Amino acid sequence: MQNDSTGNRFPEAGKSAAPHAPLVAYYSTPLDRSGFVRDLFNRTAESYDRINFGFSLGSGAWYRRRSLWQAGLRPGARMLDVAVGTGLVAREGVRILGRAEDVIGLDLSEGMLAVARRSLTIPLVQGQAEALPLADVSVDFVSMGYALRHVADLSVLFGEFHRVLRPGGHVLVLEMARPESRVGYALAKAYMGGIVPALSRLAGARSGTLMHYYWDTIEACVPPDVIMRHLRGAGLADVACTTELGIFRAYTARRPAA
């Protein structure tokens, strides 16, 4: 195990490929994680967009669109948005690419897909991120927005990204990470672990549980350098990470052209 600056212990890359240890307050074993996550997002799909602004701290369409562009998304590409949710990242992909048919959305939650279908005409597929139902070398760009903490195995996930990408294709993973400073961590915990869950209950009876879980996964998640090592371990190159407001992380990578 390795410790971060606040003394918390995280699995090292190579010893555990899970983004965090099982959160026993929500589910008992790693095998229960997928079912819990699917049910949680199914139950909160209708209120998800109404509470999104709160936990995104004001980052919105402009940030997602800019991140996609900076990560290499350009017109003419074919994009896969993993964990598409209600379509927030996919929508910005369509704006860049100009054609809805060039973006594929995948999600484990049928509830989220139902909401996405109301505003998007892109192909939408239900499936697991760790077993993408796409052919090898079939897309030019893979994105994932704020769902990395909900998968079971980072190595398998990134291996799937590498498999479906064409040579030279790009990866963008948007996530939230624990602020490194003690003051930043305290502020983030108070806001996202307390204030946002309380406010989100006004948007839906079960949204408070979602936001408590959201913060708990952020707090328990492996550090960014471990995520980057798993990206490299999957055969991806040019791995980098940028930080905004101390908490937002944009991981980028590329499948080598050769």
N, C-alpha and C positions, 0 to 999 in steps of 0.2 A: 504494500500500500504506500501511497505518497500523500503528504500533507500540503494544503495550500497555506497562504499567509495568515489565515485565521485559525489554523489548527485542525480544520476538517480533513478527514481522510477519504481518499478517492482511489478506485482501482487503477492500476497502471495499465497502459496499453500492452497487449500481449498476455495479460493475466485475466482480464475481463473485457469483453467487447460490449457489455451493456452500458448505456449512457449513465445509469445510476443503479444503485442497489434497489431491491424491491421496497416499495413504500407500503409497509404493512398496515398502515392506517386506512388504506384504500383497497388493497388486495393482498393475498397471503403469499403467493409464490410468483416467480417470473412467468409461469405458464398462465397465470390469471390476468396478466397485464393487458394483453391484447383485447380480451373480452371486456375488461373494465373500461378501457379507453374507448372502444367502439360504443359501448352503452352510454358512457358519459357524453360523448359528442352527439350521439343520436338524440339524447334528451335535451341538449342545450342548443341544438342547431338553429332553432327559430330565434333565439335571443343572442346568438353569437356576435352578429354584426353590431348589435346595439351596445355591447360591452367591449368591443374590440378597441375603440378609441381610448378607453380608460387604461387598459393594460399595455397599449402600444405607446403611451406617454406622448401622444400627438403625432408620432410618425405615421405616415399614411401612404396614399397612392404615390406621392412624389418620391418617397424614400424607396418604395418597392421598384418603381419604374427606373429610377436612377441606378439602383443596385443591379438590376437586370442588364441595363446598358453597359455599366462599367465592367460587368462580368463577361461581356462579349456577345450578348444577344443582338442579332441584326436581322433585318428583313431577309427573307429567303430561307431562314432556318426552320427546323421542326423542333418544337419545344415540348418537353414532358414536365408537368408540374405535379410533383409527388406530394400527397397529403394536401390536395387542392382546397379542401374545406369548402367555404362558401364562394371561393373563386377570387380572393383578393389579389393574390400574386398573378394568377392566370389572366385576370382582366388587364393588368398592365403589360403582360406579354403580348396579348392581342393588339394592344395599342401600338407597341413597337413593331410587331410583325405585319400588322395590317390585315391579317386574314385569320378568322376564327378557326378554320380547319387546320391551321398550322400549330395549334396548341392542343395537347391532350392533358386532361386532368384525371388524376387517380386518387382515390380515397378509400379508407377502410369503412367509413361511416356512410350508410345509405341516407341517413338524415341530412348530413352535410351535402351530399350529392344532390338531393332533392332541392335544397335551397339554391345551390349553384345553378341548377337547370333553369331557374326562373329568370336569371339575368345573363346567362352565357349560352351560346350555341356551339361551344366547342365539344368535341367528343369527350364523354365522361365515363370512366370505368371504375368499378368497385374492385378493390384488391389490396394486397399487402405490399408495403414498401420494400420488404425484404424478399419478395418473390414477384418482381414486376412482370405483368403479362404482356410483354413486348418482345419482339425479336431482337437478336443481337444486332449491334451497330445500326440502329434504326432511327435514332434522334441525334440532333446536333447540340441540344442544350437540355440539362436537367436542373430543375429548381426544386427547392423545398423550403417552405416558409413556416418557421416556428413549430416544427413537429419533430425535430430530431430527438427530443427528450422522450418521445412516446414510442420509439421503436425498441425492439428487443436486442438487436445486435448491430453495432456500428460497422463492424468488418463486413458482415453480410450485406448490409445496406449499401455501403460504398462499392462493394464488389458488383452489385447489381447496377449501380450508376455507371461503372466502368464498362460493364457488359453491353448495355443498351446504347452507349455513346458511340458515335462514329469517331474515327481518328481525328484528333484536333478539336473534338467537341468540348463544351464547357459545362462546369458545375457551379451553381450558386446555392448555398445553404444559409438562409437567414435564421438567426437564433438570438436568444437572450442568454446572457451569462452573468454570474455573480459579479458585481462590481469589485474591483481589486482593493480599493481603499475602504477602510473601516467606516468612514463617514458615508461614502456612497452606498455601501452595503446596508447600513442602518436605515438610510433614507429609502432605499429600494424595498427593504423588507417591510417597513412601516406602510409604504404606499401600496405595493403590490400584494403583500401578505396580509394587510389589514383593511386599508381604506377601500381599495378596488373590490375585494370580495363583498364588503358591506354594501357598497353602492350598487354592485351588479345584481344583488338580490332584488333590487327594484325592477330589473329588466326581466327577471324570470325566477321562479321559485328554486330552480336547481343551479342557477348560474353562480351562486356563491360557492358551491362545492367545486365547480370547475375552476374558479379563480384561486381557491385555496390549493387545489391540486397543481395548478399552473405554477404558483410560486414554489411549492414544495419540490417540484421537478427542477426548477431553476436552481434552488439551493442545493439540491443533491447531485446535480449533474457533474460529470467529469470536467476538468478544466479545458480551456480551448486548446492547449498544446497537445492534449491526449486526442482530441477530435482530429487535429491536423495530422498526427502520427497515423491514425487509422485511415485518413484520406490517402496519405502516401503509401501506406501498406497495401491499399487496394490497387496500386499501380498508377495512381493519378499524379500528375506533375504540376509544377508551378503553384503549389499550395500556398495560400496566403489568407490572412484574416485582418479585417479592419474593424475598428470599434467606433461607435457613436454614442455619446452621452454616457459613456462608461458601462453600458449594459447591453447595447445592441451590437451583435457581431454578424459580419458578413464573411463567410468562408467561401473562397473561390479556388477552383482547381481546373485542370484540363487533362483530357486523355491524350497522351502523346500521339503525334501524327504518324510516327514510324511504327 
